[in-house]
Amino acid sequence: MKIHKSDIEQLEQNPLDLFYDGCRSPATKERYARYLRTILCDIYETVLEIIN
């Protein structure tokens, strides 16, 4: 699965804050943060390379 720049929309709110606000338990927040890092590094790799 790959996501391209055209698939992304810009939000007014900080997406990372929205992500963490959805996690109530500190353990869940840590686990989902690991998932987020994996997604950013693997799936969004193409998009991040284009932005830089």
N, C-alpha and C positions, 0 to 999 in steps of 0.2 A: 504494500500500500504506500503510495506516495501522494503528497499534497503539493500543489503548485501555488505560486504567488497569486494567481487569479482566483483561487479558492478561499482566500483570506479576506476578511472584512475588518475595518478599523472600528474600534469601540471607544466610547467616551470614557468608560471606567477602566481602571487598571485590571487587565484580565487575570494577572497573578493574584491580586487581592480577591477577586471574585472566586477564583479556584480555591484558595485557602479558606475563604469564608464558608464554603460548603463542607469543610471538614471540621467536625466537632471534637473528635478525639485526637490528642497529640500523636498517638500511634498511627491512626488513619492518615493524618496529615503527612507524617514522615513517609509512610508507604506510598501514598499517592504522589508525593514529591519525587520519589524514585521513579515511578511510572512516567511522570511528566518529563523528567530528564531523559529517560529512554526514548520517549516520543519525540522530543525536540532533537535529540542527536540522530536518531534513525530515520524517522518519517519526514521530518522537516529539513533534512540535510540539504536537499536541492534548493529549497527556498532560502535558507540561511546563506548558502554560498552565493546566490544571486544578489542578496542584499549587500553583502560585503563587497 
